[in-house]
Amino acid sequence: MDKLEAFRGIEAYFIEFHKKFKKIYDATEAQKEKMPGEWEERLNRFQKMILIKALRADKITAAIQDFITEKVGRAFIDPPTFNLGACYSDSSNIQPLIFVLSAGSDPFVDFIKFAEE
C-alpha cells in the first residue's frame, strides 16, 4: 500500500503510531471510524476502504455497501422483493420458472400460497 501515491508514508506512520490504528481495529463498525492523523483528510472514501481492507478485512463488505449507498443510493444494495405472481405471468409451458436457491432462502411457502390463490 505504501507504494501507492495516496498512501506514501503510511507504513512509517503506522509503525510509529500503531496504537492510533488500534481504535479502528477494535471498533464494532470499523468502516465508520475516522482515520488517524492526516489520513482522514488525505484519503478519499475509496482509499479509506483500501485501508479498512488492510486493517479489518471482515469489514470490507460493510464499507463497500456504505460506499455504494453514498455514491449511487441504497437501492443498489437492497435485493429486490420477489414477486411470484409477476414471475408466473412471464412464464409459459415452454418457459418455466426456475428457482435458484441460496442459503436461507425457501420459496416453498410463497409457492404454495400462490398455488392456492
Backbone as a ProteinNet text record, in pm:
[ID]
protein_1_A
[PRIMARY]
MDKLEAFRGIEAYFIEFHKKFKKIYDATEAQKEKMPGEWEERLNRFQKMILIKALRADKITAAIQDFITEKVGRAFIDPPTFNLGACYSDSSNIQPLIFVLSAGSDPFVDFIKFAEE
[TERTIARY]
82.9	0	87.4	197.8	287.8	344.9	339.8	391.9	293.2	166.5	67.2	84.7	71.3	94.1	12.4	-113.5	-201.2	-159.4	-95	-58	89.7	159.2	302.8	327	406.2	440.4	354.6	254.1	165.5	234.9	327.9	398.1	474.5	550.6	626.6	531.6	422.7	324.6	261.6	226	163.6	258.7	384.5	482.5	498.9	505.5	525.3	398.9	282.9	157.8	57.4	105.2	17.6	-96	-75.6	-181.7	-301.8	-279.7	-390.5	-478.7	-419.9	-495.9	-570.6	-531	-597.1	-743.8	-776.6	-916.7	-1001.3	-947.3	-1017.7	-1026.1	-916.5	-911.8	-1011.9	-1028.6	-1117.3	-1263.6	-1291.8	-1426.5	-1524.3	-1647.3	-1753.5	-1786.1	-1790.5	-1814.3	-1688	-1584.7	-1453.6	-1458.7	-1547.1	-1556.2	-1607.3	-1663.3	-1716	-1623.3	-1514.2	-1419.1	-1337.4	-1297.7	-1210	-1068.4	-997.9	-858.9	-772.5	-667.1	-582.9	-500.2	-473.3	-384.2	-430.1	-334	-359.2	-435.5	-445.2	-503.6	-654.1	-721.2	-864.5	-890.2	-810	-826.5	-753.5	-645.6	-560.5	-621.9	-698.9	-755.3	-900.3	-936.5	-1077.4	-1150.1	-1278.2	-1360.7	-1315.1	-1282.3	-1237.4	-1103.1	-1012.3	-881.3	-893.6	-989.7	-1012.7	-1058.9	-1133.5	-1174	-1052.2	-952.5	-829.3	-763.1	-760.2	-701.5	-785.1	-915.6	-1003.2	-976.7	-959.1	-929.8	-801.5	-703.4	-576.9	-589.5	-668.1	-680.6	-785.9	-900.5	-1014	-1082.5	-1028.7	-1083.3	-1228.8	-1267.2	-1405.6	-1505.8	-1459	-1547.7	-1551.6	-1484.5	-1479.9	-1616.3	-1694.3	-1827.6	-1914.7	-1913.8	-1991	-1940.2	-1808.9	-1751.6	-1794.9	-1796.5	-1840	-1987.7	-2069.7	-2212.1	-2233.3	-2157.7	-2167.2	-2125.5	-2020.3	-1970	-2075.3	-2134.2	-2236.2	-2358	-2400.1	-2514.9	-2488.1	-2368.5	-2332.3	-2324.7	-2269.8	-2244.6	-2365.5	-2438.9	-2547.9	-2682.4	-2685.6	-2812.8	-2830	-2913.4	-2938.7	-3004.3	-3077.3	-3146.5	-3050.3	-2924.4	-2826.4	-2767	-2800.9	-2752.6	-2866.5	-2988.4	-3103.5	-3154.9	-3167.1	-3218.3	-3365.3	-3405.9	-3546.5	-3635.3	-3757.8	-3850.1	-3895.3	-3919	-3958.2	-4109.3	-4153.3	-4295.5	-4328	-4378.6	-4407	-4513.4	-4614	-4720.1	-4666.1	-4578.4	-4518.6	-4430.2	-4356.1	-4271.9	-4356.8	-4466	-4553.9	-4614.6	-4654.1	-4713.8	-4612.8	-4484.6	-4379.5	-4346.4	-4396.7	-4362.4	-4466.4	-4433	-4525.5	-4487.6	-4561.8	-4528.2	-4393.4	-4342.8	-4209.8	-4105.2	-4148.8	-4058.5	-4091.7	-4039.8	-4078.1	-4007.4	-4058.9	-3992.2	-3881.5	-3768.3	-3656.5	-3616.6	-3612.1	-3573.5	-3427.5	-3347.3	-3207.2	-3200.8	-3175.3	-3178.9	-3041.1	-3041.2	-2918.9	-2948.3	-2845.4	-2863	-2962.5	-3060.6	-3157.9	-3279.1	-3280.4	-3397.6	-3480.2	-3610.2	-3700.5	-3830.7	-3848.3	-3968.8	-4090.3	-4075.7	-4181.9	-4312.3	-4304	-4425.2	-4494.2	-4415.9	-4474	-4534	-4468.6	-4515.8	-4649.9	-4661.4	-4786.3	-4898	-4869.1	-4969	-5018	-4925.1	-4960.3	-5044.4	-5008.3	-5082.3	-5225.5	-5246.3	-5379.6	-5463.7	-5399.8	-5470.7	-5512.9
-118.5	0	125	120.5	235.4	276.1	186.1	216.5	298.6	303.3	385.2	530.7	621	763.4	816.1	785.4	837.3	789.3	673.7	614.4	633.2	710.1	729.6	775.6	698.9	731.6	661.9	588.6	525.1	413.3	345.9	237.6	292.3	397.9	458	515.7	578.8	635.1	524.1	415.3	303.1	244.8	227.5	171.4	262.7	393.1	488	507.1	508.9	539.3	424	301.8	185.6	184.5	245.9	248.6	331.2	428.4	508.7	424.5	327.8	240.7	131.5	108.5	6.1	39.6	167	207.9	157.3	165.9	114.8	-37.1	-99	-245.1	-299.5	-229.7	-276.1	-235.8	-144.7	-91.1	-193.1	-187.8	-274.2	-239.4	-110.3	-62.3	8.8	-68.2	-14.2	71.9	37.9	111	253.9	285.1	419.7	504.8	446.5	520	619.2	728	825.8	769.5	800.3	758.5	848	792.9	872.9	978	1086	1190.4	1249.8	1276.2	1339.4	1250	1121.3	1025.9	1045	1104.9	1131.1	1229	1332.7	1432.5	1392.9	1320.8	1286.8	1180.9	1090.5	980.3	1008.1	969.1	979.1	853.6	849.5	740.2	603.2	594.4	468	424.6	518.6	488	442.7	498.5	454.8	309.6	268	127.6	36.3	82	3.2	-15.1	92.4	85	-5.2	3.2	-85.7	-230.9	-258	-394.4	-445.9	-358.3	-399.7	-420.8	-336	-343.4	-443.2	-442.7	-525.7	-581.4	-685.1	-744.5	-788.9	-820.2	-862	-747.6	-624.6	-508.2	-448.3	-510.2	-452.7	-458.7	-562.4	-570.7	-455.7	-429.3	-317.4	-184.8	-170.6	-47.5	-27.2	-134	-125.7	-89.4	-147.8	-114.5	32.8	83.5	225.5	313.8	273.2	347.9	353.7	239.8	233.8	316.8	304.8	382.6	531.6	574.4	717	766.2	685.7	730.5	717.6	606.1	584.8	552.4	527.7	505.1	365.3	356.3	230.5	125.5	169.3	75.3	-22.8	13.6	-72	-178.7	-176.1	-283.6	-363.9	-311.1	-385.4	-479.9	-607.9	-701.4	-670.7	-685	-659	-765.1	-725.3	-822.6	-918.6	-1040.4	-1143.8	-1140	-1128.6	-1124.8	-1246.2	-1349.8	-1475.4	-1456.9	-1373.6	-1350	-1291.1	-1193.8	-1131.4	-1231.6	-1311.4	-1413.7	-1517.5	-1557.9	-1657.2	-1605.1	-1478.6	-1423.8	-1416.2	-1415.7	-1417.1	-1557.9	-1659.4	-1797.7	-1856.4	-1970.9	-2045.8	-2192.8	-2277.1	-2419	-2448.7	-2356.2	-2375.5	-2282.3	-2198.5	-2106.8	-2115.4	-2218.6	-2243	-2149.1	-2151.5	-2080.9	-2170.4	-2111.5	-2184.6	-2109.2	-2179	-2118.5	-2150.4	-2049	-2065.2	-2031.7	-2131.7	-2114.4	-2084.6	-2006.5	-1981	-2010	-2015.2	-2045.5	-1948.6	-2003.6	-1920.4	-1881.6	-1913.2	-1879.2	-2005.2	-1989.6	-2102.1	-2049.2	-2059.8	-2006.3	-2098.4	-2211.9	-2312	-2256.1	-2183.6	-2129.6	-2031.6	-1942.7	-1847.8	-1920.9	-2025.9	-2103.3	-2170.6	-2232.5	-2298.9	-2194.9	-2081.9	-1975.6	-1925.7	-1906.3	-1859.3	-1964.7	-2093.1	-2201.3	-2207.2	-2182.4	-2183.4	-2066.8	-1952.4	-1836.3	-1858.5
0	0	0	68.2	78	-57.8	-155.3	-288.9	-372.2	-330.2	-399.3	-356.9	-451.8	-425.9	-308.3	-303.6	-198	-58.7	-51.6	76.7	111.3	32.2	54.9	198.7	271.7	409.7	513.8	470	569	645.9	583.5	654	774	753.1	863	968.6	923.1	1015.8	1099.5	1034	1104.7	1208.4	1173.1	1266.5	1387.5	1363.5	1472.8	1557.6	1493.7	1564.5	1557.2	1567.9	1554.8	1657.4	1772.2	1873.7	1827.9	1740.2	1688	1595.7	1529.3	1439.8	1516.8	1640.7	1722	1745.1	1752.4	1770	1653.2	1533.3	1415.2	1422.7	1459.2	1466.8	1568.6	1679.9	1786.8	1768.6	1677.8	1662.3	1605.8	1654.1	1603.4	1459	1430.2	1293.7	1245.1	1224	1187.3	1061.9	968.9	843.1	862	978.8	1004.8	1090.5	1136.3	1219.7	1137.2	1201.8	1136.1	1132.1	1024.6	1011.7	1101.1	1157.9	1246.9	1171.7	1241.7	1190.4	1059.2	973.8	844	747.5	776.6	682.6	663.8	760	746	631.3	622	514.8	386.9	402.2	287.6	195.8	252.7	174.2	137.2	15.7	-22.5	27.3	6.8	60.5	8.4	-119.9	-178.5	-118.5	-102.5	-45.3	100.6	171.7	309.8	311.8	209.6	201.6	186	114.2	98.6	234.5	312.6	446	537.5	528.4	606.4	568.4	440.7	393.9	458.1	472.2	533.2	684	749	894.9	942	875.2	915.7	792.3	736.6	614.3	632.4	754.1	779.5	763.8	758.2	747.4	607.1	511.4	377.1	308.8	332.4	272.3	321	451.6	506.2	451.3	435	380.2	234.9	157.8	17.7	10.7	96.8	99.5	134.6	231.6	267.1	149.5	79.7	-35.5	-146.6	-178.1	-283.4	-244	-119.7	-71.8	-86.3	-49.6	-58.1	-202.6	-290.3	-427.4	-520.3	-511.1	-607.4	-543.7	-413.9	-346.5	-291.3	-190.8	-120	-209.8	-310.4	-398.9	-466.6	-477.2	-544.4	-453.2	-323.8	-235.5	-174.8	-180.4	-129.8	-237.8	-206	-307	-336.8	-460.8	-492.9	-428.1	-396.2	-339.2	-448.8	-409.2	-503.4	-521.9	-644.5	-675.8	-760.7	-695.2	-764.1	-871.2	-844.5	-943.3	-1072.1	-1061	-1179.4	-1254.2	-1179.6	-1243.5	-1315.8	-1251.7	-1311.9	-1442.5	-1444.2	-1567	-1681.2	-1649.1	-1752.1	-1800	-1729.6	-1765.8	-1860.4	-1915	-2000.5	-1992.1	-2068.1	-2065.2	-2131.7	-2211.3	-2271.5	-2209.8	-2117.5	-2046.8	-1897.3	-1829.1	-1690.2	-1591.8	-1469.8	-1360.9	-1306.6	-1282.2	-1222.5	-1096.7	-985.5	-858.6	-831.4	-816.7	-778.6	-630.1	-550.6	-406.2	-349.8	-244.4	-170	-23.1	56.2	197.7	260.3	329	397.6	314.7	186.5	104.8	82.4	94.7	74.3	15.7	-116.4	-179	-166.8	-100.8	-95.9	-38.1	73.4	136.6	42.6	-19.6	-115.7	-235.1	-278.9	-393	-361.9	-245.5	-204.2	-189.7	-127.1	-111	-246	-339.2	-472.3	-545.5	-531.6	-595.6	-543.5	-416	-358.2	-410	-432.2	-484.1	-628
[MASK]
+++++++++++++++++++++++++++++++++++++++++++++++++++++++++++++++++++++++++++++++++++++++++++++++++++++++++++++++++++++

